[in-house]
Amino acid sequence: ERRTIKYGKVRARRDLDLKVTEPEGTVRNHTAKADQFLFPLGYYIGPVYKGVWKFETDVESVKIEWTGAAWTGLRVVSKLDPVLDRMPLLRTEKKAHEEIKRLSEDLKKTEQQISAISTDADDARKAFLEKDAARKVAEEEARRKQAEADAADEVVKQIDSRRKAYEAKQRDIQAALIKARDVLKDETAKATAERAESGISLNFLANNFVPELKIQFPGVDVENKTFSELATMFWDSGGQGFTHKTDFLGHATLVDPSDCEAGVSLATAIWAKDAKHVGKANLFVSWTWKYKIGPFIEALLEYARRTGLAPDSLFLWVCFFTNNQRTWLGQHQDGVGVFAANVRGAQRVVCVLDKYEDSLYFQRLWTLFEVFVACIILNLEVDLAIMEEGRAQLGDATMREIARSLASVDIGRARATFPSDEAAIWKQINDVYGGADLMTTKIKDLLLRLLNQLLLDM
């Protein structure tokens, strides 16, 4: 905006981080608040700052020239187009992107028209000056030149009027772009929340997952690989940061609309490939990545058969699939903070056991914490699914033997993979849930009741 006849300022319309390139090439980074003036902070931009200024954010680049008395030649370029086709967008997100693209094209055309009109105006003024100079050569010639000058001046006025109309249109389009970006931000936030609550169908796990793995890793006995081993085949989250080792189902190259970075969750990649395999999660799966793929899937199928639930009606919240491991493994996000919301959204929990005696499930801090919070705190329906080895073991056992085996369960000896998770869970146990002893007692009682019910159902 112009502050006086020869001085101007630049103001941010909303909160943003940007890079400013001054006319002489100096580059500065800024964090600006809404309605705040940009560099130079607190000072007007005077005639000595004449030239092209460039303002860049993550999503667009803006160029504009300060003539010493006015701003002119605004150019806005979007940076989203190169990645837009690789985003797995919901319909509302896509609509918002298309509206921004259409408005950006209209703005570009308007700017081209303003540039052409400005050129015409300059040419007309030049012609006027030439004719006015010639008028001074001869008085007789002056009358004819004056008439021509008046006509040229009228043309200039008409062109100037058209230029102002296009500038008004430009302002309207810029306002519409701001509104469209706000809509896109809201729709992206809604879609991100929906993705966090999504689950993969048991039907996909049973019929598509292993065949897709065999295509990706020919010659590998994938059914006998643990999910931890599979994770090392998919991702590397070591000292150099997170990287994708393979683009299984396209999850490494699809762009996450929430941060415009390549890499989405496996559930999002499955949805992009065939949306019928992903829906609102209705069953939270409590388990450990140390389980083998084949027995894990078989246990869930046996659970569905035993409870009379169709595999294509069960959408499982399984952290391996639903969480975007680029952010979870790469940044070690706080799983404890969002766990309650995830399990409450599914409304129902199944605990997958490998066996009841010396079970891996009882050795993991996450699984014991999950079953305690789901059943004891949130009062949700909790069932058991048990692998074939565990069912055979259970079929030969008495309740006394089962109770004796559960006596060794102790949350104080359970461990989590990440120290940050372990610290956060223990803080909840000690500060909120009454300590390890009370929690262990309640977990044992719950597991004994669930195993007794499972034994009766078998």
PyMOL commands that set and color helices and strands:
alter all, ss='L'
color gray80, all
select helices_A, chain A and resi 47-49+81-84+91-135+139-196+202-216+222-224+227-234+248-250+266-273+275-277+293-307+311-313+319-322+325-331+335-346+361-363+365-377+388-395+399-406+411-413+419-431+436-457
alter helices_A, ss='H'
color red, helices_A
select strands_A, chain A and resi 16-21+27-32+51-56+60-66+71-78+198-201+235-236+243-244+255-256+261-262+278-280+283-286+315-317+348-353+381-386
alter strands_A, ss='S'
color yellow, strands_A
deselect
rebuild
show_as cartoon
